[in-house]
């Protein structure tokens, strides 16, 4: 692979993917979303084409004209952006009509199908470029107690049960009681809501949904996650071992240790 297409959303993940590809001598052709993708991504790309959220035909045309045959999607789009400035083109509207629903998983699968229909293979960039996945067991912070492990078990059981209905990936638990389940408001708002209801000491479980396509929708944590959990005075972050991406792993886990937040890889 000499060229690699990247459909980039927000956050640090697209930058990590672009940097990993560039380090392997691969030319990165990025399609970035206005007001979502960080301009820093340009430092790792041969070219960046900026589009509005929903301009599917423009995204695919950019990759095809650059001769891209392998691509990935990395990073999300904020719910606020989708509500305020979603500008679907004719191809996006046709895709949405075909899939019949607007859930994250369905839309991402639909976009991947459109790319592959035009001869562009959609890959898992984490697997292809060897990015860091959470190992099993304690990764940072104080050792977890037996009571915390029970809360972790409960959080993952709830996350998996609700994941079958394409509900979010995060469940917050405290002392055997579910404080909040991620909904349409997104992870950050869910955790702040949980803290306002249950107070400090939350155990937060983050899990993939059953049947989730990890090529473009993988659970991830990073420095922003740790900062938020410290802000709401959570005690533990439990993530799915061997499936959860750790963005900037050394920095993320160092932050957790310094802030005495336990990070636990759940298998």
TILO-937408 format. One record per residue (C-alpha): x, y, z; residue in three letters. Coordinates in pm, 1 decimal, always signed. Layout:
TILO-937408
<site><u>X</u><v>Y</v><w>Z</w><residu>ALA</residu></site>
...
***
This chain:
TILO-937408
<site><u>+0.0</u><v>+0.0</v><w>+0.0</w><residu>UNK</residu></site>
<site><u>+154.5</u><v>+330.0</v><w>-112.3</w><residu>UNK</residu></site>
<site><u>-156.3</u><v>+547.1</v><w>-70.0</w><residu>UNK</residu></site>
<site><u>-405.7</u><v>+545.4</v><w>+211.8</w><residu>UNK</residu></site>
<site><u>-737.4</u><v>+729.1</v><w>+234.4</w><residu>UNK</residu></site>
<site><u>-856.1</u><v>+864.2</v><w>+566.8</w><residu>UNK</residu></site>
<site><u>-1205.4</u><v>+995.6</v><w>+634.1</w><residu>UNK</residu></site>
<site><u>-1135.0</u><v>+1194.9</v><w>+947.6</w><residu>UNK</residu></site>
<site><u>-1369.4</u><v>+1303.0</v><w>+1223.4</w><residu>UNK</residu></site>
<site><u>-1287.4</u><v>+1479.4</v><w>+1547.5</w><residu>UNK</residu></site>
<site><u>-1045.5</u><v>+1398.3</v><w>+1829.1</w><residu>UNK</residu></site>
<site><u>-689.0</u><v>+1267.9</v><w>+1836.6</w><residu>UNK</residu></site>
<site><u>-759.3</u><v>+931.0</v><w>+1675.3</w><residu>UNK</residu></site>
<site><u>-746.7</u><v>+1049.7</v><w>+1309.8</w><residu>UNK</residu></site>
<site><u>-414.4</u><v>+1221.6</v><w>+1378.3</w><residu>UNK</residu></site>
<site><u>-271.3</u><v>+903.0</v><w>+1530.9</w><residu>UNK</residu></site>
<site><u>-381.9</u><v>+702.6</v><w>+1227.3</w><residu>UNK</residu></site>
<site><u>-236.4</u><v>+954.1</v><w>+981.6</w><residu>UNK</residu></site>
<site><u>+92.1</u><v>+969.8</v><w>+1174.6</w><residu>UNK</residu></site>
<site><u>+119.1</u><v>+589.6</v><w>+1185.4</w><residu>UNK</residu></site>
<site><u>+63.5</u><v>+563.0</v><w>+809.7</w><residu>UNK</residu></site>
<site><u>+311.9</u><v>+840.0</v><w>+732.0</w><residu>UNK</residu></site>
<site><u>+574.1</u><v>+674.1</v><w>+954.5</w><residu>UNK</residu></site>
<site><u>+546.5</u><v>+367.2</v><w>+731.0</w><residu>UNK</residu></site>
<site><u>+612.6</u><v>+573.6</v><w>+419.2</w><residu>UNK</residu></site>
<site><u>+249.7</u><v>+572.4</v><w>+307.3</w><residu>UNK</residu></site>
<site><u>+98.3</u><v>+883.5</v><w>+147.6</w><residu>UNK</residu></site>
<site><u>-215.9</u><v>+983.4</v><w>+336.3</w><residu>UNK</residu></site>
<site><u>-505.1</u><v>+1138.7</v><w>+142.1</w><residu>UNK</residu></site>
<site><u>-744.9</u><v>+1279.4</v><w>+400.3</w><residu>UNK</residu></site>
<site><u>-1105.3</u><v>+1389.0</v><w>+379.5</w><residu>UNK</residu></site>
<site><u>-1163.2</u><v>+1611.6</v><w>+682.6</w><residu>UNK</residu></site>
<site><u>-1482.2</u><v>+1762.2</v><w>+821.2</w><residu>UNK</residu></site>
<site><u>-1508.6</u><v>+2137.1</v><w>+870.4</w><residu>UNK</residu></site>
<site><u>-1531.9</u><v>+2247.2</v><w>+1234.9</w><residu>UNK</residu></site>
<site><u>-1474.9</u><v>+1887.8</v><w>+1348.0</w><residu>UNK</residu></site>
<site><u>-1136.5</u><v>+1758.4</v><w>+1234.1</w><residu>UNK</residu></site>
<site><u>-826.7</u><v>+1917.0</v><w>+1385.3</w><residu>UNK</residu></site>
<site><u>-618.1</u><v>+2117.6</v><w>+1134.2</w><residu>UNK</residu></site>
<site><u>-313.4</u><v>+1945.6</v><w>+1289.4</w><residu>UNK</residu></site>
<site><u>-388.8</u><v>+1644.1</v><w>+1071.7</w><residu>UNK</residu></site>
<site><u>-240.8</u><v>+1826.7</v><w>+771.1</w><residu>UNK</residu></site>
<site><u>+111.1</u><v>+1773.6</v><w>+908.2</w><residu>UNK</residu></site>
<site><u>+80.1</u><v>+1399.7</v><w>+839.7</w><residu>UNK</residu></site>
<site><u>-102.7</u><v>+1406.3</v><w>+506.1</w><residu>UNK</residu></site>
<site><u>-3.3</u><v>+1447.9</v><w>+145.0</w><residu>UNK</residu></site>
<site><u>-326.3</u><v>+1640.6</v><w>+96.7</w><residu>UNK</residu></site>
<site><u>-641.1</u><v>+1724.2</v><w>+293.2</w><residu>UNK</residu></site>
<site><u>-978.0</u><v>+1796.5</v><w>+134.6</w><residu>UNK</residu></site>
<site><u>-1225.5</u><v>+1971.0</v><w>+367.0</w><residu>UNK</residu></site>
<site><u>-1595.8</u><v>+1889.2</v><w>+337.4</w><residu>UNK</residu></site>
<site><u>-1920.6</u><v>+1960.0</v><w>+521.9</w><residu>UNK</residu></site>
<site><u>-2071.1</u><v>+1677.9</v><w>+726.0</w><residu>UNK</residu></site>
<site><u>-2282.1</u><v>+1468.3</v><w>+489.6</w><residu>UNK</residu></site>
<site><u>-2094.6</u><v>+1532.1</v><w>+162.6</w><residu>UNK</residu></site>
<site><u>-2047.8</u><v>+1165.3</v><w>+82.6</w><residu>UNK</residu></site>
<site><u>-2001.8</u><v>+1198.4</v><w>-293.2</w><residu>UNK</residu></site>
<site><u>-1727.7</u><v>+1460.6</v><w>-245.4</w><residu>UNK</residu></site>
<site><u>-1547.0</u><v>+1233.8</v><w>-0.1</w><residu>UNK</residu></site>
<site><u>-1550.2</u><v>+934.3</v><w>-231.6</w><residu>UNK</residu></site>
<site><u>-1458.6</u><v>+1142.9</v><w>-536.6</w><residu>UNK</residu></site>
<site><u>-1155.0</u><v>+1287.2</v><w>-353.9</w><residu>UNK</residu></site>
<site><u>-1022.8</u><v>+940.1</v><w>-271.9</w><residu>UNK</residu></site>
<site><u>-1089.6</u><v>+797.1</v><w>-617.8</w><residu>UNK</residu></site>
<site><u>-926.5</u><v>+1089.0</v><w>-799.4</w><residu>UNK</residu></site>
<site><u>-617.2</u><v>+1044.4</v><w>-579.8</w><residu>UNK</residu></site>
<site><u>-596.1</u><v>+676.6</v><w>-676.4</w><residu>UNK</residu></site>
<site><u>-679.1</u><v>+549.8</v><w>-326.7</w><residu>UNK</residu></site>
<site><u>-776.1</u><v>+183.5</v><w>-303.5</w><residu>UNK</residu></site>
<site><u>-756.5</u><v>+134.7</v><w>+75.4</w><residu>UNK</residu></site>
<site><u>-915.9</u><v>+367.7</v><w>+330.8</w><residu>UNK</residu></site>
<site><u>-1032.3</u><v>+396.2</v><w>+689.6</w><residu>UNK</residu></site>
<site><u>-1270.4</u><v>+605.6</v><w>+893.6</w><residu>UNK</residu></site>
<site><u>-1140.7</u><v>+747.2</v><w>+1221.8</w><residu>UNK</residu></site>
<site><u>-1289.8</u><v>+988.8</v><w>+1473.0</w><residu>UNK</residu></site>
<site><u>-1647.2</u><v>+1086.6</v><w>+1537.6</w><residu>UNK</residu></site>
<site><u>-1880.9</u><v>+1371.7</v><w>+1450.5</w><residu>UNK</residu></site>
<site><u>-2038.7</u><v>+1558.9</v><w>+1738.6</w><residu>UNK</residu></site>
<site><u>-2412.6</u><v>+1522.8</v><w>+1785.8</w><residu>UNK</residu></site>
<site><u>-2438.1</u><v>+1901.3</v><w>+1796.9</w><residu>UNK</residu></site>
<site><u>-2274.7</u><v>+1925.8</v><w>+1454.1</w><residu>UNK</residu></site>
<site><u>-2514.8</u><v>+1668.8</v><w>+1311.7</w><residu>UNK</residu></site>
<site><u>-2810.9</u><v>+1865.7</v><w>+1442.2</w><residu>UNK</residu></site>
<site><u>-2682.7</u><v>+2209.2</v><w>+1340.6</w><residu>UNK</residu></site>
<site><u>-2504.6</u><v>+2169.1</v><w>+1008.3</w><residu>UNK</residu></site>
<site><u>-2567.8</u><v>+1828.6</v><w>+854.2</w><residu>UNK</residu></site>
<site><u>-2565.4</u><v>+1883.7</v><w>+477.8</w><residu>UNK</residu></site>
<site><u>-2624.3</u><v>+1549.2</v><w>+307.9</w><residu>UNK</residu></site>
<site><u>-2572.2</u><v>+1537.7</v><w>-66.3</w><residu>UNK</residu></site>
<site><u>-2779.1</u><v>+1325.3</v><w>-302.3</w><residu>UNK</residu></site>
<site><u>-2563.0</u><v>+1017.8</v><w>-249.5</w><residu>UNK</residu></site>
<site><u>-2583.3</u><v>+1047.1</v><w>+129.4</w><residu>UNK</residu></site>
<site><u>-2960.3</u><v>+1091.5</v><w>+115.3</w><residu>UNK</residu></site>
<site><u>-2994.9</u><v>+782.7</v><w>-104.6</w><residu>UNK</residu></site>
<site><u>-2776.6</u><v>+582.3</v><w>+133.8</w><residu>UNK</residu></site>
<site><u>-2977.9</u><v>+694.4</v><w>+437.3</w><residu>UNK</residu></site>
<site><u>-3304.1</u><v>+609.0</v><w>+263.1</w><residu>UNK</residu></site>
<site><u>-3168.5</u><v>+263.6</v><w>+181.9</w><residu>UNK</residu></site>
<site><u>-3051.0</u><v>+178.4</v><w>+533.7</w><residu>UNK</residu></site>
<site><u>-3369.9</u><v>+316.4</v><w>+683.8</w><residu>UNK</residu></site>
<site><u>-3229.8</u><v>+441.7</v><w>+1014.8</w><residu>UNK</residu></site>
<site><u>-2988.2</u><v>+697.8</v><w>+1154.3</w><residu>UNK</residu></site>
<site><u>-2803.1</u><v>+507.6</v><w>+1427.5</w><residu>UNK</residu></site>
<site><u>-2424.3</u><v>+542.1</v><w>+1439.9</w><residu>UNK</residu></site>
<site><u>-2360.6</u><v>+179.6</v><w>+1348.5</w><residu>UNK</residu></site>
<site><u>-2604.3</u><v>+176.9</v><w>+1057.4</w><residu>UNK</residu></site>
<site><u>-2469.5</u><v>+501.9</v><w>+910.5</w><residu>UNK</residu></site>
<site><u>-2105.8</u><v>+395.9</v><w>+937.1</w><residu>UNK</residu></site>
<site><u>-2182.2</u><v>+60.7</v><w>+777.1</w><residu>UNK</residu></site>
<site><u>-2367.9</u><v>+245.5</v><w>+503.3</w><residu>UNK</residu></site>
<site><u>-2073.3</u><v>+476.4</v><w>+433.3</w><residu>UNK</residu></site>
<site><u>-1835.3</u><v>+179.1</v><w>+426.5</w><residu>UNK</residu></site>
<site><u>-2061.3</u><v>+2.3</v><w>+177.0</w><residu>UNK</residu></site>
<site><u>-2059.8</u><v>+310.1</v><w>-47.3</w><residu>UNK</residu></site>
<site><u>-1679.7</u><v>+324.8</v><w>-40.6</w><residu>UNK</residu></site>
<site><u>-1648.3</u><v>-44.7</v><w>-119.8</w><residu>UNK</residu></site>
<site><u>-1902.9</u><v>-16.8</v><w>-400.7</w><residu>UNK</residu></site>
<site><u>-1656.0</u><v>+224.5</v><w>-563.5</w><residu>UNK</residu></site>
<site><u>-1363.0</u><v>-13.7</v><w>-522.8</w><residu>UNK</residu></site>
<site><u>-1216.8</u><v>+131.0</v><w>-201.7</w><residu>UNK</residu></site>
<site><u>-1148.2</u><v>-130.4</v><w>+66.7</w><residu>UNK</residu></site>
<site><u>-1234.3</u><v>-13.7</v><w>+420.2</w><residu>UNK</residu></site>
<site><u>-987.8</u><v>-144.7</v><w>+678.4</w><residu>UNK</residu></site>
<site><u>-938.0</u><v>-135.6</v><w>+1054.2</w><residu>UNK</residu></site>
<site><u>-654.4</u><v>+117.1</v><w>+1100.1</w><residu>UNK</residu></site>
<site><u>-584.6</u><v>-2.2</v><w>+1454.8</w><residu>UNK</residu></site>
<site><u>-509.7</u><v>-352.5</v><w>+1334.8</w><residu>UNK</residu></site>
<site><u>-328.1</u><v>-246.0</v><w>+1016.3</w><residu>UNK</residu></site>
<site><u>-96.3</u><v>+5.0</v><w>+1186.5</w><residu>UNK</residu></site>
<site><u>-50.7</u><v>-171.5</v><w>+1520.6</w><residu>UNK</residu></site>
<site><u>-202.2</u><v>+99.3</v><w>+1742.1</w><residu>UNK</residu></site>
<site><u>-224.9</u><v>+35.8</v><w>+2117.3</w><residu>UNK</residu></site>
<site><u>-505.5</u><v>-177.7</v><w>+2257.6</w><residu>UNK</residu></site>
<site><u>-585.2</u><v>-218.3</v><w>+2626.6</w><residu>UNK</residu></site>
<site><u>-439.8</u><v>-528.1</v><w>+2789.4</w><residu>UNK</residu></site>
<site><u>-629.2</u><v>-727.9</v><w>+3052.7</w><residu>UNK</residu></site>
<site><u>-593.2</u><v>-638.6</v><w>+3420.8</w><residu>UNK</residu></site>
<site><u>-491.4</u><v>-322.9</v><w>+3604.8</w><residu>UNK</residu></site>
<site><u>-335.3</u><v>-74.9</v><w>+3361.7</w><residu>UNK</residu></site>
<site><u>-293.9</u><v>+227.0</v><w>+3590.7</w><residu>UNK</residu></site>
<site><u>-389.0</u><v>+360.8</v><w>+3930.4</w><residu>UNK</residu></site>
<site><u>-482.3</u><v>+192.6</v><w>+4259.6</w><residu>UNK</residu></site>
<site><u>-568.2</u><v>-177.7</v><w>+4272.0</w><residu>UNK</residu></site>
<site><u>-940.4</u><v>-243.9</v><w>+4239.1</w><residu>UNK</residu></site>
<site><u>-1136.6</u><v>-408.2</v><w>+4520.9</w><residu>UNK</residu></site>
<site><u>-1375.6</u><v>-701.9</v><w>+4504.8</w><residu>UNK</residu></site>
<site><u>-1668.4</u><v>-458.8</v><w>+4533.4</w><residu>UNK</residu></site>
<site><u>-1536.9</u><v>-254.3</v><w>+4240.4</w><residu>UNK</residu></site>
<site><u>-1499.2</u><v>-570.5</v><w>+4032.6</w><residu>UNK</residu></site>
<site><u>-1867.7</u><v>-643.2</v><w>+4097.1</w><residu>UNK</residu></site>
<site><u>-1955.6</u><v>-293.7</v><w>+3974.2</w><residu>UNK</residu></site>
<site><u>-1741.5</u><v>-352.3</v><w>+3665.0</w><residu>UNK</residu></site>
<site><u>-1923.6</u><v>-680.6</v><w>+3596.6</w><residu>UNK</residu></site>
<site><u>-2258.3</u><v>-503.7</v><w>+3632.5</w><residu>UNK</residu></site>
<site><u>-2152.4</u><v>-219.7</v><w>+3404.1</w><residu>UNK</residu></site>
<site><u>-2041.6</u><v>-454.8</v><w>+3129.0</w><residu>UNK</residu></site>
<site><u>-2353.1</u><v>-672.0</v><w>+3161.5</w><residu>UNK</residu></site>
<site><u>-2575.9</u><v>-365.7</v><w>+3118.0</w><residu>UNK</residu></site>
<site><u>-2364.5</u><v>-226.1</v><w>+2833.9</w><residu>UNK</residu></site>
<site><u>-2381.2</u><v>-553.0</v><w>+2642.1</w><residu>UNK</residu></site>
<site><u>-2753.8</u><v>-597.8</v><w>+2697.3</w><residu>UNK</residu></site>
<site><u>-2834.0</u><v>-245.5</v><w>+2577.2</w><residu>UNK</residu></site>
<site><u>-2571.7</u><v>-256.7</v><w>+2303.0</w><residu>UNK</residu></site>
<site><u>-2789.0</u><v>-501.6</v><w>+2114.3</w><residu>UNK</residu></site>
<site><u>-3028.7</u><v>-208.3</v><w>+2066.3</w><residu>UNK</residu></site>
<site><u>-2747.2</u><v>+19.6</v><w>+1942.0</w><residu>UNK</residu></site>
<site><u>-2744.8</u><v>+222.3</v><w>+2264.6</w><residu>UNK</residu></site>
<site><u>-2413.3</u><v>+391.1</v><w>+2358.6</w><residu>UNK</residu></site>
<site><u>-2099.3</u><v>+224.1</v><w>+2487.1</w><residu>UNK</residu></site>
<site><u>-2073.7</u><v>+369.1</v><w>+2841.5</w><residu>UNK</residu></site>
<site><u>-2242.8</u><v>+268.3</v><w>+3168.2</w><residu>UNK</residu></site>
<site><u>-2169.5</u><v>+436.1</v><w>+3503.4</w><residu>UNK</residu></site>
<site><u>-2218.3</u><v>+237.1</v><w>+3825.1</w><residu>UNK</residu></site>
<site><u>-2176.6</u><v>+313.1</v><w>+4193.5</w><residu>UNK</residu></site>
<site><u>-2211.5</u><v>+62.4</v><w>+4477.7</w><residu>UNK</residu></site>
<site><u>-2411.4</u><v>-183.8</v><w>+4270.8</w><residu>UNK</residu></site>
<site><u>-2650.4</u><v>+76.6</v><w>+4129.4</w><residu>UNK</residu></site>
<site><u>-2653.5</u><v>+189.8</v><w>+3764.6</w><residu>UNK</residu></site>
<site><u>-2622.7</u><v>+568.8</v><w>+3770.8</w><residu>UNK</residu></site>
<site><u>-2641.4</u><v>+640.8</v><w>+3396.3</w><residu>UNK</residu></site>
<site><u>-2639.3</u><v>+475.9</v><w>+3055.6</w><residu>UNK</residu></site>
<site><u>-2507.5</u><v>+660.2</v><w>+2752.1</w><residu>UNK</residu></site>
<site><u>-2778.9</u><v>+793.8</v><w>+2526.6</w><residu>UNK</residu></site>
<site><u>-2796.7</u><v>+1039.3</v><w>+2241.7</w><residu>UNK</residu></site>
<site><u>-2624.0</u><v>+1310.8</v><w>+2448.3</w><residu>UNK</residu></site>
<site><u>-2287.2</u><v>+1134.8</v><w>+2413.5</w><residu>UNK</residu></site>
<site><u>-2026.4</u><v>+1008.1</v><w>+2657.3</w><residu>UNK</residu></site>
<site><u>-1921.7</u><v>+1334.4</v><w>+2824.0</w><residu>UNK</residu></site>
<site><u>-2276.2</u><v>+1448.7</v><w>+2901.9</w><residu>UNK</residu></site>
<site><u>-2367.4</u><v>+1099.2</v><w>+3024.0</w><residu>UNK</residu></site>
<site><u>-2080.3</u><v>+1092.3</v><w>+3272.1</w><residu>UNK</residu></site>
<site><u>-2151.9</u><v>+1441.3</v><w>+3401.4</w><residu>UNK</residu></site>
<site><u>-2514.8</u><v>+1339.6</v><w>+3449.1</w><residu>UNK</residu></site>
<site><u>-2405.5</u><v>+1026.2</v><w>+3636.7</w><residu>UNK</residu></site>
<site><u>-2180.4</u><v>+1228.8</v><w>+3866.8</w><residu>UNK</residu></site>
<site><u>-2457.2</u><v>+1479.0</v><w>+3937.9</w><residu>UNK</residu></site>
<site><u>-2685.8</u><v>+1192.4</v><w>+4040.1</w><residu>UNK</residu></site>
<site><u>-2446.9</u><v>+958.1</v><w>+4221.0</w><residu>UNK</residu></site>
<site><u>-2161.5</u><v>+1180.5</v><w>+4331.5</w><residu>UNK</residu></site>
<site><u>-1789.4</u><v>+1092.2</v><w>+4335.3</w><residu>UNK</residu></site>
<site><u>-1652.4</u><v>+739.3</v><w>+4316.2</w><residu>UNK</residu></site>
<site><u>-1819.0</u><v>+621.1</v><w>+3995.8</w><residu>UNK</residu></site>
<site><u>-1709.1</u><v>+303.5</v><w>+3821.1</w><residu>UNK</residu></site>
<site><u>-1730.4</u><v>+364.3</v><w>+3446.1</w><residu>UNK</residu></site>
<site><u>-1751.6</u><v>+71.4</v><w>+3203.2</w><residu>UNK</residu></site>
<site><u>-1687.8</u><v>+121.8</v><w>+2831.1</w><residu>UNK</residu></site>
<site><u>-1771.2</u><v>-166.9</v><w>+2598.6</w><residu>UNK</residu></site>
<site><u>-1824.3</u><v>-236.5</v><w>+2231.5</w><residu>UNK</residu></site>
<site><u>-2170.5</u><v>-333.4</v><w>+2114.2</w><residu>UNK</residu></site>
<site><u>-2248.8</u><v>-691.7</v><w>+2009.5</w><residu>UNK</residu></site>
<site><u>-2163.8</u><v>-725.6</v><w>+1641.4</w><residu>UNK</residu></site>
<site><u>-1997.9</u><v>-382.9</v><w>+1631.6</w><residu>UNK</residu></site>
<site><u>-1776.8</u><v>-336.9</v><w>+1325.4</w><residu>UNK</residu></site>
<site><u>-1439.4</u><v>-248.5</v><w>+1475.4</w><residu>UNK</residu></site>
<site><u>-1304.5</u><v>-122.6</v><w>+1144.2</w><residu>UNK</residu></site>
<site><u>-1463.9</u><v>+213.9</v><w>+1208.1</w><residu>UNK</residu></site>
<site><u>-1643.0</u><v>+204.8</v><w>+1543.0</w><residu>UNK</residu></site>
<site><u>-1403.2</u><v>+93.6</v><w>+1814.5</w><residu>UNK</residu></site>
<site><u>-1418.7</u><v>+190.6</v><w>+2184.0</w><residu>UNK</residu></site>
<site><u>-1139.1</u><v>+436.4</v><w>+2261.7</w><residu>UNK</residu></site>
<site><u>-996.9</u><v>+627.0</v><w>+2556.5</w><residu>UNK</residu></site>
<site><u>-733.4</u><v>+897.6</v><w>+2574.0</w><residu>UNK</residu></site>
<site><u>-613.7</u><v>+1199.3</v><w>+2773.1</w><residu>UNK</residu></site>
<site><u>-951.0</u><v>+1374.2</v><w>+2736.5</w><residu>UNK</residu></site>
<site><u>-1121.4</u><v>+1071.3</v><w>+2889.9</w><residu>UNK</residu></site>
<site><u>-891.3</u><v>+1078.2</v><w>+3191.6</w><residu>UNK</residu></site>
<site><u>-935.4</u><v>+1454.2</v><w>+3235.1</w><residu>UNK</residu></site>
<site><u>-1313.8</u><v>+1422.8</v><w>+3231.2</w><residu>UNK</residu></site>
<site><u>-1316.6</u><v>+1136.4</v><w>+3480.7</w><residu>UNK</residu></site>
<site><u>-1089.2</u><v>+1333.0</v><w>+3711.2</w><residu>UNK</residu></site>
<site><u>-1319.7</u><v>+1635.0</v><w>+3677.1</w><residu>UNK</residu></site>
<site><u>-1624.9</u><v>+1434.5</v><w>+3788.3</w><residu>UNK</residu></site>
<site><u>-1419.4</u><v>+1251.6</v><w>+4054.3</w><residu>UNK</residu></site>
<site><u>-1475.9</u><v>+902.8</v><w>+3914.0</w><residu>UNK</residu></site>
<site><u>-1277.4</u><v>+620.3</v><w>+4073.9</w><residu>UNK</residu></site>
<site><u>-1239.9</u><v>+356.8</v><w>+3802.0</w><residu>UNK</residu></site>
<site><u>-1245.5</u><v>+332.0</v><w>+3424.3</w><residu>UNK</residu></site>
<site><u>-1298.2</u><v>-23.9</v><w>+3300.7</w><residu>UNK</residu></site>
<site><u>-1243.7</u><v>-92.2</v><w>+2931.6</w><residu>UNK</residu></site>
<site><u>-1274.3</u><v>-397.4</v><w>+2713.7</w><residu>UNK</residu></site>
<site><u>-937.6</u><v>-569.8</v><w>+2687.6</w><residu>UNK</residu></site>
<site><u>-797.5</u><v>-629.5</v><w>+2337.3</w><residu>UNK</residu></site>
<site><u>-1077.5</u><v>-423.5</v><w>+2180.6</w><residu>UNK</residu></site>
<site><u>-1038.9</u><v>-74.2</v><w>+2328.2</w><residu>UNK</residu></site>
<site><u>-795.4</u><v>+165.9</v><w>+2163.0</w><residu>UNK</residu></site>
<site><u>-576.0</u><v>+373.2</v><w>+2393.9</w><residu>UNK</residu></site>
<site><u>-492.0</u><v>+703.6</v><w>+2227.1</w><residu>UNK</residu></site>
<site><u>-150.4</u><v>+839.2</v><w>+2328.1</w><residu>UNK</residu></site>
<site><u>-110.6</u><v>+535.4</v><w>+2556.7</w><residu>UNK</residu></site>
<site><u>+197.3</u><v>+641.9</v><w>+2755.2</w><residu>UNK</residu></site>
<site><u>+53.5</u><v>+987.0</v><w>+2828.5</w><residu>UNK</residu></site>
<site><u>-297.0</u><v>+854.9</v><w>+2899.9</w><residu>UNK</residu></site>
<site><u>-186.3</u><v>+594.1</v><w>+3153.3</w><residu>UNK</residu></site>
<site><u>+66.5</u><v>+831.1</v><w>+3312.9</w><residu>UNK</residu></site>
<site><u>-214.5</u><v>+1082.5</v><w>+3366.9</w><residu>UNK</residu></site>
<site><u>-430.8</u><v>+812.9</v><w>+3526.5</w><residu>UNK</residu></site>
<site><u>-151.5</u><v>+709.8</v><w>+3763.2</w><residu>UNK</residu></site>
<site><u>-80.1</u><v>+1068.6</v><w>+3865.3</w><residu>UNK</residu></site>
<site><u>-450.9</u><v>+1138.9</v><w>+3924.8</w><residu>UNK</residu></site>
<site><u>-499.2</u><v>+806.9</v><w>+4107.9</w><residu>UNK</residu></site>
<site><u>-766.8</u><v>+692.1</v><w>+3866.9</w><residu>UNK</residu></site>
<site><u>-776.2</u><v>+315.8</v><w>+3821.2</w><residu>UNK</residu></site>
<site><u>-783.3</u><v>+197.1</v><w>+3459.4</w><residu>UNK</residu></site>
<site><u>-875.9</u><v>-168.0</v><w>+3428.7</w><residu>UNK</residu></site>
<site><u>-879.8</u><v>-394.3</v><w>+3123.3</w><residu>UNK</residu></site>
<site><u>-1181.9</u><v>-621.9</v><w>+3150.3</w><residu>UNK</residu></site>
<site><u>-1180.8</u><v>-952.4</v><w>+2965.0</w><residu>UNK</residu></site>
***
